[in-house]
Amino acid sequence: MVSDAEPAKKKQPKEIPLKIERRADPRVKIEVRGKIKFVGGPSWTKKLQLLDFWTFTSDLSAGGARIFLPFEVRPGEKVEIELVLPRVRRMIKAQAEIKWQKKGAASDLLETGLQFRKISPEDKIFLLEFLYLNHKAKKQAKGGKK
C-alpha cells in the first residue's frame, strides 16, 4: 500500500546575513589623543573654524579613525586632525572627512567616523608603524607568538 503523505521536508538552515566590512584597512582598538579643527563642509561656520577640539579615538586604522565629539556634525564636514602617537613618539597630521556619527553607548559623546583624505607619506609610515607595534603588543599580551 502506497502512502499519500508527502515525504517529510528537511528544515533548511536559517540564512545568516553576513556583515561585510567596506574598510580597506584593518582597525586597531586604541585610545589616542588628538586635536581636530573644522575647515569646511555642510554645516561649517566661522564659529567652528575658530575652535580646536581635543578628542580621542576608540579605534584607528591607516585609512581613518573613530573619534568622540560633544556636538553633532554632518557627514561631509572637512577637518584637520593631529594625533599624538605615543609608542613612536610622534604627532601626525591628516586632512579628513566626517563619514558618519551616532550616539555613544556609554556617554554623552557622539561617536564620529573619519576617513583620512590626505596624509603625508612620512606621517603615513609613522601611523603604520604605530598600528603594527600596537597590534603586535596586543597579540603578545594574549599569549601569541612574537
C-alpha positions in Angstrom: 0.0 0.0 0.0 1.3 3.4 -1.0 1.0 6.3 1.4 -0.4 9.6 0.2 1.6 11.5 2.8 4.2 13.8 1.4 7.8 13.0 2.3 9.0 15.0 5.3 10.7 18.1 4.2 14.1 18.8 5.7 14.4 22.0 7.6 16.6 24.4 5.7 19.2 26.2 7.8 18.3 29.8 8.5 20.4 32.2 6.4 22.6 34.5 8.5 23.3 37.8 6.8 27.0 38.5 6.5 28.3 41.8 7.8 30.6 43.0 5.1 33.3 45.4 6.1 33.9 48.1 3.5 37.1 49.2 5.0 40.3 48.7 3.1 42.5 48.9 6.3 42.1 46.8 9.5 41.3 48.8 12.6 43.1 48.7 15.9 41.1 49.4 19.1 43.2 52.0 20.8 42.7 55.4 22.6 44.9 58.1 21.1 44.6 61.8 21.9 44.1 64.2 19.1 43.1 67.7 18.2 40.6 68.4 15.5 39.9 71.6 13.5 36.9 72.1 11.2 37.8 73.6 7.8 34.7 73.2 5.7 31.6 71.3 4.8 27.8 71.3 5.0 27.4 72.9 8.4 30.8 74.7 8.5 30.7 78.1 10.1 33.2 80.8 11.0 32.5 79.9 14.7 33.6 76.2 14.1 36.6 77.4 12.2 38.0 79.3 15.2 37.8 76.4 17.6 40.1 73.5 18.1 38.7 70.5 19.9 40.6 67.9 21.8 39.3 64.4 21.3 40.4 60.8 21.4 40.0 57.7 19.3 38.4 54.4 20.1 39.8 52.7 17.1 42.3 53.7 14.4 43.5 52.5 11.0 45.7 53.6 8.2 42.6 54.9 6.5 40.7 56.6 9.3 39.6 56.8 12.9 36.6 56.7 15.2 36.6 59.7 17.5 34.3 61.2 20.1 32.8 64.7 19.8 30.5 66.6 22.3 28.3 68.0 19.5 26.6 67.0 16.3 28.2 67.3 12.8 27.1 66.2 9.4 28.8 63.8 7.0 30.9 65.7 4.6 32.5 68.1 7.1 36.1 68.6 6.3 38.6 68.6 9.2 42.3 68.6 10.0 43.3 66.2 12.7 46.5 65.9 14.7 47.1 62.6 16.5 49.7 62.0 19.2 51.2 58.5 18.7 52.9 57.6 22.0 54.8 54.4 21.0 56.5 56.1 18.1 56.7 59.5 19.9 55.3 61.4 17.0 52.4 63.7 16.2 50.9 63.1 12.8 48.6 65.4 10.8 45.9 64.5 8.3 43.1 66.0 6.4 39.9 64.0 6.8 36.2 63.9 6.1 33.4 63.1 8.6 31.7 60.0 7.2 29.1 59.2 10.0 28.1 60.0 13.5 26.0 58.2 16.2 25.2 58.4 19.9 27.9 56.7 22.0 26.8 53.7 24.1 28.2 54.8 27.4 28.4 58.6 27.4 27.0 61.8 26.2 29.7 62.0 23.5 28.9 61.2 19.9 31.0 58.5 18.0 32.2 60.0 14.8 33.8 58.2 11.8 36.6 60.0 10.0 38.2 59.0 6.7 41.7 60.3 6.1 41.8 62.1 2.7 45.3 63.5 2.8 48.3 62.5 4.9 52.0 62.9 4.1 53.9 59.8 3.2 56.2 60.3 6.3 53.2 60.5 8.7 51.6 57.5 7.0 54.7 55.5 7.7 54.7 56.5 11.4 51.0 55.7 11.6 51.5 52.2 10.1 54.5 51.6 12.4 52.4 52.7 15.4 49.5 50.4 14.4 51.8 47.4 13.8 53.5 47.9 17.2 50.2 48.1 19.0 48.8 45.1 17.2 52.0 43.1 18.0 51.9 44.1 21.7 48.2 43.1 22.0 48.9 39.7 20.3 51.8 39.1 22.7 49.7 40.0 25.7 47.2 37.3 24.7 50.0 34.8 24.5 50.6 34.9 20.8 53.9 34.5 19.1 56.4 37.4 18.9 
